[in-house]
Amino acid sequence: MEYWIVYDLASGEQRWRGSGTPGTAAQQELGDGLGMVLVPAAAVRGSTVDLDIVRAASAARIDAEAEAIRQRFITALPGQIGAYLLKANAARRWLADNSAPTWMLQPEATSRRMSLEALCAEVLQREADWERAAGAIEGLRLGAKDAVEVADSIGAIVIAATVDWAALGG
């Protein structure tokens, strides 16, 4: 089953609730000035909508969207993330001292037919690019979650949880 709330776009206040089999919400015809949001079943079990449950679901959705955006920039696997960190540290060490170990760099440089110096420059540029992107993602993610936390109606929660990820490009 899926559960939804229809709300007034101007005031953010609930107009009515509904439920049905998956896909039923998309078939509903809304009048002008109305919006709809899918919510967890627990949010509509009582006589009033539990906004805390809607907020928590919205925050979880924001986190999932942020993770999907991160994956436009990096391969988000625990081992791969560790490899990125090791490569950046190795590149800094080798650039500071060309006698430093290159276990993390030399195999890649060899297979890609690159010099260690060129690979180090590439690795550190990618790290800087990722740091900028990660900061922007984190700012949008946490700003939206903070706004969701203080939103006082269904409509305000929907608006707060709508993140313009397109602003990041990628």
Chimera marker file (.cmm) of the C-alpha trace (Angstrom):
<marker_set name="trace">
<marker id="1" x="0.000" y="0.000" z="0.000" r="1" g="1" b="0" radius="0.5"/>
<marker id="2" x="0.982" y="3.600" z="-0.487" r="1" g="1" b="0" radius="0.5"/>
<marker id="3" x="-0.287" y="6.517" z="1.551" r="1" g="1" b="0" radius="0.5"/>
<marker id="4" x="-0.538" y="10.148" z="0.568" r="1" g="1" b="0" radius="0.5"/>
<marker id="5" x="-1.625" y="13.506" z="1.795" r="1" g="1" b="0" radius="0.5"/>
<marker id="6" x="-3.173" y="16.158" z="-0.411" r="1" g="1" b="0" radius="0.5"/>
<marker id="7" x="-2.363" y="19.669" z="0.758" r="1" g="1" b="0" radius="0.5"/>
<marker id="8" x="-3.042" y="23.268" z="-0.151" r="1" g="1" b="0" radius="0.5"/>
<marker id="9" x="-0.045" y="24.706" z="-2.020" r="1" g="1" b="0" radius="0.5"/>
<marker id="10" x="-0.653" y="28.209" z="-0.664" r="1" g="1" b="0" radius="0.5"/>
<marker id="11" x="-1.132" y="27.428" z="3.025" r="1" g="1" b="0" radius="0.5"/>
<marker id="12" x="0.639" y="24.067" z="3.246" r="1" g="1" b="0" radius="0.5"/>
<marker id="13" x="-2.275" y="22.673" z="5.219" r="1" g="1" b="0" radius="0.5"/>
<marker id="14" x="-3.651" y="19.172" z="4.737" r="1" g="1" b="0" radius="0.5"/>
<marker id="15" x="-6.852" y="18.845" z="2.722" r="1" g="1" b="0" radius="0.5"/>
<marker id="16" x="-7.285" y="15.068" z="2.782" r="1" g="1" b="0" radius="0.5"/>
<marker id="17" x="-5.479" y="11.744" z="2.968" r="1" g="1" b="0" radius="0.5"/>
<marker id="18" x="-5.641" y="8.719" z="0.754" r="1" g="1" b="0" radius="0.5"/>
<marker id="19" x="-4.242" y="5.246" z="0.272" r="1" g="1" b="0" radius="0.5"/>
<marker id="20" x="-4.194" y="2.553" z="-2.349" r="1" g="1" b="0" radius="0.5"/>
<marker id="21" x="-2.090" y="0.022" z="-4.129" r="1" g="1" b="0" radius="0.5"/>
<marker id="22" x="1.278" y="1.226" z="-5.463" r="1" g="1" b="0" radius="0.5"/>
<marker id="23" x="0.743" y="3.647" z="-8.324" r="1" g="1" b="0" radius="0.5"/>
<marker id="24" x="-2.715" y="4.759" z="-7.155" r="1" g="1" b="0" radius="0.5"/>
<marker id="25" x="-1.464" y="8.141" z="-5.931" r="1" g="1" b="0" radius="0.5"/>
<marker id="26" x="-0.196" y="9.009" z="-9.402" r="1" g="1" b="0" radius="0.5"/>
<marker id="27" x="-3.696" y="8.452" z="-10.782" r="1" g="1" b="0" radius="0.5"/>
<marker id="28" x="-5.345" y="10.991" z="-8.465" r="1" g="1" b="0" radius="0.5"/>
<marker id="29" x="-6.668" y="14.151" z="-10.022" r="1" g="1" b="0" radius="0.5"/>
<marker id="30" x="-5.870" y="17.202" z="-7.957" r="1" g="1" b="0" radius="0.5"/>
<marker id="31" x="-7.599" y="20.513" z="-8.254" r="1" g="1" b="0" radius="0.5"/>
<marker id="32" x="-5.762" y="23.755" z="-8.860" r="1" g="1" b="0" radius="0.5"/>
<marker id="33" x="-3.667" y="24.863" z="-5.928" r="1" g="1" b="0" radius="0.5"/>
<marker id="34" x="-3.280" y="21.372" z="-4.479" r="1" g="1" b="0" radius="0.5"/>
<marker id="35" x="-0.196" y="19.201" z="-4.075" r="1" g="1" b="0" radius="0.5"/>
<marker id="36" x="0.346" y="15.617" z="-2.985" r="1" g="1" b="0" radius="0.5"/>
<marker id="37" x="3.075" y="13.875" z="-1.076" r="1" g="1" b="0" radius="0.5"/>
<marker id="38" x="3.613" y="10.175" z="-0.393" r="1" g="1" b="0" radius="0.5"/>
<marker id="39" x="4.137" y="9.450" z="3.306" r="1" g="1" b="0" radius="0.5"/>
<marker id="40" x="4.951" y="6.397" z="5.433" r="1" g="1" b="0" radius="0.5"/>
<marker id="41" x="1.898" y="4.491" z="6.684" r="1" g="1" b="0" radius="0.5"/>
<marker id="42" x="2.839" y="5.284" z="10.287" r="1" g="1" b="0" radius="0.5"/>
<marker id="43" x="2.385" y="8.996" z="9.586" r="1" g="1" b="0" radius="0.5"/>
<marker id="44" x="-1.332" y="8.594" z="8.905" r="1" g="1" b="0" radius="0.5"/>
<marker id="45" x="-2.301" y="5.902" z="11.429" r="1" g="1" b="0" radius="0.5"/>
<marker id="46" x="-3.735" y="8.322" z="13.965" r="1" g="1" b="0" radius="0.5"/>
<marker id="47" x="-6.500" y="10.870" z="13.750" r="1" g="1" b="0" radius="0.5"/>
<marker id="48" x="-3.910" y="13.536" z="12.902" r="1" g="1" b="0" radius="0.5"/>
<marker id="49" x="-0.884" y="13.309" z="10.656" r="1" g="1" b="0" radius="0.5"/>
<marker id="50" x="2.323" y="12.673" z="12.576" r="1" g="1" b="0" radius="0.5"/>
<marker id="51" x="4.574" y="15.386" z="11.137" r="1" g="1" b="0" radius="0.5"/>
<marker id="52" x="7.608" y="13.971" z="12.959" r="1" g="1" b="0" radius="0.5"/>
<marker id="53" x="7.321" y="10.779" z="10.907" r="1" g="1" b="0" radius="0.5"/>
<marker id="54" x="6.936" y="12.819" z="7.710" r="1" g="1" b="0" radius="0.5"/>
<marker id="55" x="9.972" y="14.902" z="8.697" r="1" g="1" b="0" radius="0.5"/>
<marker id="56" x="12.051" y="11.772" z="9.364" r="1" g="1" b="0" radius="0.5"/>
<marker id="57" x="11.050" y="10.244" z="6.018" r="1" g="1" b="0" radius="0.5"/>
<marker id="58" x="11.867" y="13.511" z="4.258" r="1" g="1" b="0" radius="0.5"/>
<marker id="59" x="15.280" y="13.702" z="5.943" r="1" g="1" b="0" radius="0.5"/>
<marker id="60" x="16.028" y="10.117" z="4.896" r="1" g="1" b="0" radius="0.5"/>
<marker id="61" x="15.034" y="10.958" z="1.312" r="1" g="1" b="0" radius="0.5"/>
<marker id="62" x="17.330" y="14.006" z="1.344" r="1" g="1" b="0" radius="0.5"/>
<marker id="63" x="20.222" y="11.804" z="2.524" r="1" g="1" b="0" radius="0.5"/>
<marker id="64" x="19.508" y="9.249" z="-0.228" r="1" g="1" b="0" radius="0.5"/>
<marker id="65" x="19.387" y="11.991" z="-2.875" r="1" g="1" b="0" radius="0.5"/>
<marker id="66" x="22.681" y="13.415" z="-1.614" r="1" g="1" b="0" radius="0.5"/>
<marker id="67" x="24.286" y="9.993" z="-1.869" r="1" g="1" b="0" radius="0.5"/>
<marker id="68" x="23.044" y="9.618" z="-5.445" r="1" g="1" b="0" radius="0.5"/>
<marker id="69" x="24.531" y="13.027" z="-6.290" r="1" g="1" b="0" radius="0.5"/>
<marker id="70" x="27.860" y="12.042" z="-4.690" r="1" g="1" b="0" radius="0.5"/>
<marker id="71" x="27.968" y="9.051" z="-7.002" r="1" g="1" b="0" radius="0.5"/>
<marker id="72" x="28.074" y="11.421" z="-9.979" r="1" g="1" b="0" radius="0.5"/>
<marker id="73" x="31.509" y="12.478" z="-8.731" r="1" g="1" b="0" radius="0.5"/>
<marker id="74" x="32.995" y="9.385" z="-7.077" r="1" g="1" b="0" radius="0.5"/>
<marker id="75" x="32.615" y="5.636" z="-6.938" r="1" g="1" b="0" radius="0.5"/>
<marker id="76" x="30.900" y="5.366" z="-3.563" r="1" g="1" b="0" radius="0.5"/>
<marker id="77" x="32.119" y="1.999" z="-2.350" r="1" g="1" b="0" radius="0.5"/>
<marker id="78" x="33.865" y="1.731" z="1.031" r="1" g="1" b="0" radius="0.5"/>
<marker id="79" x="36.990" y="0.177" z="-0.447" r="1" g="1" b="0" radius="0.5"/>
<marker id="80" x="37.138" y="2.656" z="-3.314" r="1" g="1" b="0" radius="0.5"/>
<marker id="81" x="36.764" y="5.621" z="-0.983" r="1" g="1" b="0" radius="0.5"/>
<marker id="82" x="39.710" y="4.259" z="1.003" r="1" g="1" b="0" radius="0.5"/>
<marker id="83" x="41.696" y="3.907" z="-2.219" r="1" g="1" b="0" radius="0.5"/>
<marker id="84" x="41.028" y="7.559" z="-3.077" r="1" g="1" b="0" radius="0.5"/>
<marker id="85" x="42.384" y="8.627" z="0.319" r="1" g="1" b="0" radius="0.5"/>
<marker id="86" x="45.458" y="6.390" z="0.032" r="1" g="1" b="0" radius="0.5"/>
<marker id="87" x="46.229" y="7.675" z="-3.468" r="1" g="1" b="0" radius="0.5"/>
<marker id="88" x="45.968" y="11.330" z="-2.426" r="1" g="1" b="0" radius="0.5"/>
<marker id="89" x="48.191" y="10.770" z="0.609" r="1" g="1" b="0" radius="0.5"/>
<marker id="90" x="50.718" y="8.826" z="-1.471" r="1" g="1" b="0" radius="0.5"/>
<marker id="91" x="50.736" y="11.553" z="-4.133" r="1" g="1" b="0" radius="0.5"/>
<marker id="92" x="51.443" y="14.257" z="-1.547" r="1" g="1" b="0" radius="0.5"/>
<marker id="93" x="54.226" y="12.174" z="0.026" r="1" g="1" b="0" radius="0.5"/>
<marker id="94" x="55.846" y="11.384" z="-3.319" r="1" g="1" b="0" radius="0.5"/>
<marker id="95" x="55.692" y="14.995" z="-4.526" r="1" g="1" b="0" radius="0.5"/>
<marker id="96" x="57.344" y="16.092" z="-1.269" r="1" g="1" b="0" radius="0.5"/>
<marker id="97" x="59.958" y="13.315" z="-1.431" r="1" g="1" b="0" radius="0.5"/>
<marker id="98" x="60.476" y="11.328" z="-4.646" r="1" g="1" b="0" radius="0.5"/>
<marker id="99" x="61.986" y="8.482" z="-2.625" r="1" g="1" b="0" radius="0.5"/>
<marker id="100" x="58.662" y="7.869" z="-0.781" r="1" g="1" b="0" radius="0.5"/>
<marker id="101" x="56.955" y="4.509" z="-1.433" r="1" g="1" b="0" radius="0.5"/>
<marker id="102" x="54.704" y="4.418" z="-4.484" r="1" g="1" b="0" radius="0.5"/>
<marker id="103" x="52.793" y="1.171" z="-3.874" r="1" g="1" b="0" radius="0.5"/>
<marker id="104" x="49.472" y="2.914" z="-4.387" r="1" g="1" b="0" radius="0.5"/>
<marker id="105" x="50.566" y="4.894" z="-7.429" r="1" g="1" b="0" radius="0.5"/>
<marker id="106" x="53.119" y="3.003" z="-9.516" r="1" g="1" b="0" radius="0.5"/>
<marker id="107" x="50.814" y="0.171" z="-10.672" r="1" g="1" b="0" radius="0.5"/>
<marker id="108" x="48.261" y="2.693" z="-11.935" r="1" g="1" b="0" radius="0.5"/>
<marker id="109" x="50.887" y="4.926" z="-13.531" r="1" g="1" b="0" radius="0.5"/>
<marker id="110" x="52.360" y="1.908" z="-15.318" r="1" g="1" b="0" radius="0.5"/>
<marker id="111" x="49.015" y="0.563" z="-16.545" r="1" g="1" b="0" radius="0.5"/>
<marker id="112" x="47.934" y="3.999" z="-17.727" r="1" g="1" b="0" radius="0.5"/>
<marker id="113" x="51.352" y="4.743" z="-19.255" r="1" g="1" b="0" radius="0.5"/>
<marker id="114" x="51.741" y="7.921" z="-17.191" r="1" g="1" b="0" radius="0.5"/>
<marker id="115" x="54.587" y="9.378" z="-15.247" r="1" g="1" b="0" radius="0.5"/>
<marker id="116" x="54.265" y="9.363" z="-11.469" r="1" g="1" b="0" radius="0.5"/>
<marker id="117" x="54.381" y="13.155" z="-11.530" r="1" g="1" b="0" radius="0.5"/>
<marker id="118" x="51.435" y="13.357" z="-13.975" r="1" g="1" b="0" radius="0.5"/>
<marker id="119" x="49.439" y="10.815" z="-11.986" r="1" g="1" b="0" radius="0.5"/>
<marker id="120" x="50.083" y="12.678" z="-8.729" r="1" g="1" b="0" radius="0.5"/>
<marker id="121" x="48.889" y="15.930" z="-10.299" r="1" g="1" b="0" radius="0.5"/>
<marker id="122" x="45.759" y="14.223" z="-11.592" r="1" g="1" b="0" radius="0.5"/>
<marker id="123" x="45.007" y="12.539" z="-8.255" r="1" g="1" b="0" radius="0.5"/>
<marker id="124" x="45.379" y="15.784" z="-6.312" r="1" g="1" b="0" radius="0.5"/>
<marker id="125" x="43.263" y="17.718" z="-8.828" r="1" g="1" b="0" radius="0.5"/>
<marker id="126" x="40.505" y="15.121" z="-8.535" r="1" g="1" b="0" radius="0.5"/>
<marker id="127" x="40.741" y="15.312" z="-4.753" r="1" g="1" b="0" radius="0.5"/>
<marker id="128" x="40.341" y="19.108" z="-4.873" r="1" g="1" b="0" radius="0.5"/>
<marker id="129" x="37.400" y="18.833" z="-7.293" r="1" g="1" b="0" radius="0.5"/>
<marker id="130" x="35.737" y="16.255" z="-5.059" r="1" g="1" b="0" radius="0.5"/>
<marker id="131" x="36.311" y="18.372" z="-1.942" r="1" g="1" b="0" radius="0.5"/>
<marker id="132" x="34.497" y="21.307" z="-3.578" r="1" g="1" b="0" radius="0.5"/>
<marker id="133" x="31.626" y="19.096" z="-4.758" r="1" g="1" b="0" radius="0.5"/>
<marker id="134" x="31.348" y="17.306" z="-1.410" r="1" g="1" b="0" radius="0.5"/>
<marker id="135" x="31.183" y="20.622" z="0.423" r="1" g="1" b="0" radius="0.5"/>
<marker id="136" x="28.417" y="21.883" z="-1.857" r="1" g="1" b="0" radius="0.5"/>
<marker id="137" x="26.460" y="18.629" z="-1.473" r="1" g="1" b="0" radius="0.5"/>
<marker id="138" x="26.845" y="18.723" z="2.289" r="1" g="1" b="0" radius="0.5"/>
<marker id="139" x="25.699" y="22.334" z="2.458" r="1" g="1" b="0" radius="0.5"/>
<marker id="140" x="22.539" y="21.613" z="0.470" r="1" g="1" b="0" radius="0.5"/>
<marker id="141" x="21.848" y="18.381" z="2.363" r="1" g="1" b="0" radius="0.5"/>
<marker id="142" x="22.180" y="19.836" z="5.848" r="1" g="1" b="0" radius="0.5"/>
<marker id="143" x="20.387" y="23.067" z="4.954" r="1" g="1" b="0" radius="0.5"/>
<marker id="144" x="17.400" y="21.101" z="3.663" r="1" g="1" b="0" radius="0.5"/>
<marker id="145" x="17.364" y="18.812" z="6.704" r="1" g="1" b="0" radius="0.5"/>
<marker id="146" x="17.458" y="21.811" z="9.053" r="1" g="1" b="0" radius="0.5"/>
<marker id="147" x="14.575" y="23.405" z="7.146" r="1" g="1" b="0" radius="0.5"/>
<marker id="148" x="12.566" y="20.150" z="7.300" r="1" g="1" b="0" radius="0.5"/>
<marker id="149" x="13.119" y="19.962" z="11.057" r="1" g="1" b="0" radius="0.5"/>
<marker id="150" x="11.409" y="23.318" z="11.672" r="1" g="1" b="0" radius="0.5"/>
<marker id="151" x="8.711" y="23.050" z="8.981" r="1" g="1" b="0" radius="0.5"/>
<marker id="152" x="5.274" y="23.260" z="10.587" r="1" g="1" b="0" radius="0.5"/>
<marker id="153" x="2.955" y="21.866" z="7.896" r="1" g="1" b="0" radius="0.5"/>
<marker id="154" x="2.886" y="19.188" z="5.225" r="1" g="1" b="0" radius="0.5"/>
<marker id="155" x="3.422" y="21.792" z="2.512" r="1" g="1" b="0" radius="0.5"/>
<marker id="156" x="6.311" y="23.418" z="4.364" r="1" g="1" b="0" radius="0.5"/>
<marker id="157" x="7.977" y="20.012" z="4.786" r="1" g="1" b="0" radius="0.5"/>
<marker id="158" x="7.600" y="19.268" z="1.067" r="1" g="1" b="0" radius="0.5"/>
<marker id="159" x="9.085" y="22.636" z="0.127" r="1" g="1" b="0" radius="0.5"/>
<marker id="160" x="11.954" y="22.280" z="2.621" r="1" g="1" b="0" radius="0.5"/>
<marker id="161" x="12.777" y="18.772" z="1.385" r="1" g="1" b="0" radius="0.5"/>
<marker id="162" x="12.905" y="19.831" z="-2.271" r="1" g="1" b="0" radius="0.5"/>
<marker id="163" x="16.604" y="20.311" z="-2.971" r="1" g="1" b="0" radius="0.5"/>
<marker id="164" x="17.854" y="21.897" z="-6.198" r="1" g="1" b="0" radius="0.5"/>
<marker id="165" x="20.650" y="19.422" z="-6.826" r="1" g="1" b="0" radius="0.5"/>
<marker id="166" x="20.920" y="20.692" z="-10.419" r="1" g="1" b="0" radius="0.5"/>
<marker id="167" x="22.749" y="23.699" z="-9.039" r="1" g="1" b="0" radius="0.5"/>
<marker id="168" x="25.750" y="21.360" z="-8.598" r="1" g="1" b="0" radius="0.5"/>
<marker id="169" x="26.050" y="20.460" z="-12.251" r="1" g="1" b="0" radius="0.5"/>
<marker id="170" x="27.657" y="17.098" z="-12.859" r="1" g="1" b="0" radius="0.5"/>
<link id1="1" id2="2" r="1" g="1" b="0" radius="0.2"/>
<link id1="2" id2="3" r="1" g="1" b="0" radius="0.2"/>
<link id1="3" id2="4" r="1" g="1" b="0" radius="0.2"/>
<link id1="4" id2="5" r="1" g="1" b="0" radius="0.2"/>
<link id1="5" id2="6" r="1" g="1" b="0" radius="0.2"/>
<link id1="6" id2="7" r="1" g="1" b="0" radius="0.2"/>
<link id1="7" id2="8" r="1" g="1" b="0" radius="0.2"/>
<link id1="8" id2="9" r="1" g="1" b="0" radius="0.2"/>
<link id1="9" id2="10" r="1" g="1" b="0" radius="0.2"/>
<link id1="10" id2="11" r="1" g="1" b="0" radius="0.2"/>
<link id1="11" id2="12" r="1" g="1" b="0" radius="0.2"/>
<link id1="12" id2="13" r="1" g="1" b="0" radius="0.2"/>
<link id1="13" id2="14" r="1" g="1" b="0" radius="0.2"/>
<link id1="14" id2="15" r="1" g="1" b="0" radius="0.2"/>
<link id1="15" id2="16" r="1" g="1" b="0" radius="0.2"/>
<link id1="16" id2="17" r="1" g="1" b="0" radius="0.2"/>
<link id1="17" id2="18" r="1" g="1" b="0" radius="0.2"/>
<link id1="18" id2="19" r="1" g="1" b="0" radius="0.2"/>
<link id1="19" id2="20" r="1" g="1" b="0" radius="0.2"/>
<link id1="20" id2="21" r="1" g="1" b="0" radius="0.2"/>
<link id1="21" id2="22" r="1" g="1" b="0" radius="0.2"/>
<link id1="22" id2="23" r="1" g="1" b="0" radius="0.2"/>
<link id1="23" id2="24" r="1" g="1" b="0" radius="0.2"/>
<link id1="24" id2="25" r="1" g="1" b="0" radius="0.2"/>
<link id1="25" id2="26" r="1" g="1" b="0" radius="0.2"/>
<link id1="26" id2="27" r="1" g="1" b="0" radius="0.2"/>
<link id1="27" id2="28" r="1" g="1" b="0" radius="0.2"/>
<link id1="28" id2="29" r="1" g="1" b="0" radius="0.2"/>
<link id1="29" id2="30" r="1" g="1" b="0" radius="0.2"/>
<link id1="30" id2="31" r="1" g="1" b="0" radius="0.2"/>
<link id1="31" id2="32" r="1" g="1" b="0" radius="0.2"/>
<link id1="32" id2="33" r="1" g="1" b="0" radius="0.2"/>
<link id1="33" id2="34" r="1" g="1" b="0" radius="0.2"/>
<link id1="34" id2="35" r="1" g="1" b="0" radius="0.2"/>
<link id1="35" id2="36" r="1" g="1" b="0" radius="0.2"/>
<link id1="36" id2="37" r="1" g="1" b="0" radius="0.2"/>
<link id1="37" id2="38" r="1" g="1" b="0" radius="0.2"/>
<link id1="38" id2="39" r="1" g="1" b="0" radius="0.2"/>
<link id1="39" id2="40" r="1" g="1" b="0" radius="0.2"/>
<link id1="40" id2="41" r="1" g="1" b="0" radius="0.2"/>
<link id1="41" id2="42" r="1" g="1" b="0" radius="0.2"/>
<link id1="42" id2="43" r="1" g="1" b="0" radius="0.2"/>
<link id1="43" id2="44" r="1" g="1" b="0" radius="0.2"/>
<link id1="44" id2="45" r="1" g="1" b="0" radius="0.2"/>
<link id1="45" id2="46" r="1" g="1" b="0" radius="0.2"/>
<link id1="46" id2="47" r="1" g="1" b="0" radius="0.2"/>
<link id1="47" id2="48" r="1" g="1" b="0" radius="0.2"/>
<link id1="48" id2="49" r="1" g="1" b="0" radius="0.2"/>
<link id1="49" id2="50" r="1" g="1" b="0" radius="0.2"/>
<link id1="50" id2="51" r="1" g="1" b="0" radius="0.2"/>
<link id1="51" id2="52" r="1" g="1" b="0" radius="0.2"/>
<link id1="52" id2="53" r="1" g="1" b="0" radius="0.2"/>
<link id1="53" id2="54" r="1" g="1" b="0" radius="0.2"/>
<link id1="54" id2="55" r="1" g="1" b="0" radius="0.2"/>
<link id1="55" id2="56" r="1" g="1" b="0" radius="0.2"/>
<link id1="56" id2="57" r="1" g="1" b="0" radius="0.2"/>
<link id1="57" id2="58" r="1" g="1" b="0" radius="0.2"/>
<link id1="58" id2="59" r="1" g="1" b="0" radius="0.2"/>
<link id1="59" id2="60" r="1" g="1" b="0" radius="0.2"/>
<link id1="60" id2="61" r="1" g="1" b="0" radius="0.2"/>
<link id1="61" id2="62" r="1" g="1" b="0" radius="0.2"/>
<link id1="62" id2="63" r="1" g="1" b="0" radius="0.2"/>
<link id1="63" id2="64" r="1" g="1" b="0" radius="0.2"/>
<link id1="64" id2="65" r="1" g="1" b="0" radius="0.2"/>
<link id1="65" id2="66" r="1" g="1" b="0" radius="0.2"/>
<link id1="66" id2="67" r="1" g="1" b="0" radius="0.2"/>
<link id1="67" id2="68" r="1" g="1" b="0" radius="0.2"/>
<link id1="68" id2="69" r="1" g="1" b="0" radius="0.2"/>
<link id1="69" id2="70" r="1" g="1" b="0" radius="0.2"/>
<link id1="70" id2="71" r="1" g="1" b="0" radius="0.2"/>
<link id1="71" id2="72" r="1" g="1" b="0" radius="0.2"/>
<link id1="72" id2="73" r="1" g="1" b="0" radius="0.2"/>
<link id1="73" id2="74" r="1" g="1" b="0" radius="0.2"/>
<link id1="74" id2="75" r="1" g="1" b="0" radius="0.2"/>
<link id1="75" id2="76" r="1" g="1" b="0" radius="0.2"/>
<link id1="76" id2="77" r="1" g="1" b="0" radius="0.2"/>
<link id1="77" id2="78" r="1" g="1" b="0" radius="0.2"/>
<link id1="78" id2="79" r="1" g="1" b="0" radius="0.2"/>
<link id1="79" id2="80" r="1" g="1" b="0" radius="0.2"/>
<link id1="80" id2="81" r="1" g="1" b="0" radius="0.2"/>
<link id1="81" id2="82" r="1" g="1" b="0" radius="0.2"/>
<link id1="82" id2="83" r="1" g="1" b="0" radius="0.2"/>
<link id1="83" id2="84" r="1" g="1" b="0" radius="0.2"/>
<link id1="84" id2="85" r="1" g="1" b="0" radius="0.2"/>
<link id1="85" id2="86" r="1" g="1" b="0" radius="0.2"/>
<link id1="86" id2="87" r="1" g="1" b="0" radius="0.2"/>
<link id1="87" id2="88" r="1" g="1" b="0" radius="0.2"/>
<link id1="88" id2="89" r="1" g="1" b="0" radius="0.2"/>
<link id1="89" id2="90" r="1" g="1" b="0" radius="0.2"/>
<link id1="90" id2="91" r="1" g="1" b="0" radius="0.2"/>
<link id1="91" id2="92" r="1" g="1" b="0" radius="0.2"/>
<link id1="92" id2="93" r="1" g="1" b="0" radius="0.2"/>
<link id1="93" id2="94" r="1" g="1" b="0" radius="0.2"/>
<link id1="94" id2="95" r="1" g="1" b="0" radius="0.2"/>
<link id1="95" id2="96" r="1" g="1" b="0" radius="0.2"/>
<link id1="96" id2="97" r="1" g="1" b="0" radius="0.2"/>
<link id1="97" id2="98" r="1" g="1" b="0" radius="0.2"/>
<link id1="98" id2="99" r="1" g="1" b="0" radius="0.2"/>
<link id1="99" id2="100" r="1" g="1" b="0" radius="0.2"/>
<link id1="100" id2="101" r="1" g="1" b="0" radius="0.2"/>
<link id1="101" id2="102" r="1" g="1" b="0" radius="0.2"/>
<link id1="102" id2="103" r="1" g="1" b="0" radius="0.2"/>
<link id1="103" id2="104" r="1" g="1" b="0" radius="0.2"/>
<link id1="104" id2="105" r="1" g="1" b="0" radius="0.2"/>
<link id1="105" id2="106" r="1" g="1" b="0" radius="0.2"/>
<link id1="106" id2="107" r="1" g="1" b="0" radius="0.2"/>
<link id1="107" id2="108" r="1" g="1" b="0" radius="0.2"/>
<link id1="108" id2="109" r="1" g="1" b="0" radius="0.2"/>
<link id1="109" id2="110" r="1" g="1" b="0" radius="0.2"/>
<link id1="110" id2="111" r="1" g="1" b="0" radius="0.2"/>
<link id1="111" id2="112" r="1" g="1" b="0" radius="0.2"/>
<link id1="112" id2="113" r="1" g="1" b="0" radius="0.2"/>
<link id1="113" id2="114" r="1" g="1" b="0" radius="0.2"/>
<link id1="114" id2="115" r="1" g="1" b="0" radius="0.2"/>
<link id1="115" id2="116" r="1" g="1" b="0" radius="0.2"/>
<link id1="116" id2="117" r="1" g="1" b="0" radius="0.2"/>
<link id1="117" id2="118" r="1" g="1" b="0" radius="0.2"/>
<link id1="118" id2="119" r="1" g="1" b="0" radius="0.2"/>
<link id1="119" id2="120" r="1" g="1" b="0" radius="0.2"/>
<link id1="120" id2="121" r="1" g="1" b="0" radius="0.2"/>
<link id1="121" id2="122" r="1" g="1" b="0" radius="0.2"/>
<link id1="122" id2="123" r="1" g="1" b="0" radius="0.2"/>
<link id1="123" id2="124" r="1" g="1" b="0" radius="0.2"/>
<link id1="124" id2="125" r="1" g="1" b="0" radius="0.2"/>
<link id1="125" id2="126" r="1" g="1" b="0" radius="0.2"/>
<link id1="126" id2="127" r="1" g="1" b="0" radius="0.2"/>
<link id1="127" id2="128" r="1" g="1" b="0" radius="0.2"/>
<link id1="128" id2="129" r="1" g="1" b="0" radius="0.2"/>
<link id1="129" id2="130" r="1" g="1" b="0" radius="0.2"/>
<link id1="130" id2="131" r="1" g="1" b="0" radius="0.2"/>
<link id1="131" id2="132" r="1" g="1" b="0" radius="0.2"/>
<link id1="132" id2="133" r="1" g="1" b="0" radius="0.2"/>
<link id1="133" id2="134" r="1" g="1" b="0" radius="0.2"/>
<link id1="134" id2="135" r="1" g="1" b="0" radius="0.2"/>
<link id1="135" id2="136" r="1" g="1" b="0" radius="0.2"/>
<link id1="136" id2="137" r="1" g="1" b="0" radius="0.2"/>
<link id1="137" id2="138" r="1" g="1" b="0" radius="0.2"/>
<link id1="138" id2="139" r="1" g="1" b="0" radius="0.2"/>
<link id1="139" id2="140" r="1" g="1" b="0" radius="0.2"/>
<link id1="140" id2="141" r="1" g="1" b="0" radius="0.2"/>
<link id1="141" id2="142" r="1" g="1" b="0" radius="0.2"/>
<link id1="142" id2="143" r="1" g="1" b="0" radius="0.2"/>
<link id1="143" id2="144" r="1" g="1" b="0" radius="0.2"/>
<link id1="144" id2="145" r="1" g="1" b="0" radius="0.2"/>
<link id1="145" id2="146" r="1" g="1" b="0" radius="0.2"/>
<link id1="146" id2="147" r="1" g="1" b="0" radius="0.2"/>
<link id1="147" id2="148" r="1" g="1" b="0" radius="0.2"/>
<link id1="148" id2="149" r="1" g="1" b="0" radius="0.2"/>
<link id1="149" id2="150" r="1" g="1" b="0" radius="0.2"/>
<link id1="150" id2="151" r="1" g="1" b="0" radius="0.2"/>
<link id1="151" id2="152" r="1" g="1" b="0" radius="0.2"/>
<link id1="152" id2="153" r="1" g="1" b="0" radius="0.2"/>
<link id1="153" id2="154" r="1" g="1" b="0" radius="0.2"/>
<link id1="154" id2="155" r="1" g="1" b="0" radius="0.2"/>
<link id1="155" id2="156" r="1" g="1" b="0" radius="0.2"/>
<link id1="156" id2="157" r="1" g="1" b="0" radius="0.2"/>
<link id1="157" id2="158" r="1" g="1" b="0" radius="0.2"/>
<link id1="158" id2="159" r="1" g="1" b="0" radius="0.2"/>
<link id1="159" id2="160" r="1" g="1" b="0" radius="0.2"/>
<link id1="160" id2="161" r="1" g="1" b="0" radius="0.2"/>
<link id1="161" id2="162" r="1" g="1" b="0" radius="0.2"/>
<link id1="162" id2="163" r="1" g="1" b="0" radius="0.2"/>
<link id1="163" id2="164" r="1" g="1" b="0" radius="0.2"/>
<link id1="164" id2="165" r="1" g="1" b="0" radius="0.2"/>
<link id1="165" id2="166" r="1" g="1" b="0" radius="0.2"/>
<link id1="166" id2="167" r="1" g="1" b="0" radius="0.2"/>
<link id1="167" id2="168" r="1" g="1" b="0" radius="0.2"/>
<link id1="168" id2="169" r="1" g="1" b="0" radius="0.2"/>
<link id1="169" id2="170" r="1" g="1" b="0" radius="0.2"/>
</marker_set>
